[in-house]
Amino acid sequence: MVGQKLYPRATVKKIVKAHSNCNVSKNADVMIFLDYMLFMQTLMKETAIEAKQGGERGITARSVRRVTADSLAKFRG
């Protein structure tokens, strides 16, 4: 939908500032959000593959835990 926000920009900026003790530049919050969404997409794809290979009927917390470390390693900068 046009005009509908995906996330509250001010909240993201406050969270980043609280954790890093630095101000966030103009569009950094957008990049942070997009990186987060890309991570979540990758995590779910890897989890689905892991679940199928493990013979599970669906995605479970256990299958997410199995792939979390590998997915996080791909996104470390």
C-alpha positions, 0 to 999 in steps of 0.5 A: 500500500502506498504511504503505509510504513513498514516499521517505525523509523524513530523507534529504530533510531532510538534502539540503535542509539541506545545500543551504540551510543551514536547518532544515526545518520539520515538513512542508516535506519533504512539500511539497518532495517533492510539488512535485518529483513535480508537476514530473516529471509536467509534464516527462514530459507536455511531453516526450511532446508534444514527442516526438510532434510531432517524429515520434519513436517514444518519449521520448528524452533529446533530447526531455527536454532540449528541454522542460526549460527551459520546465518549469523556468520554470513551477516557479520561485518 
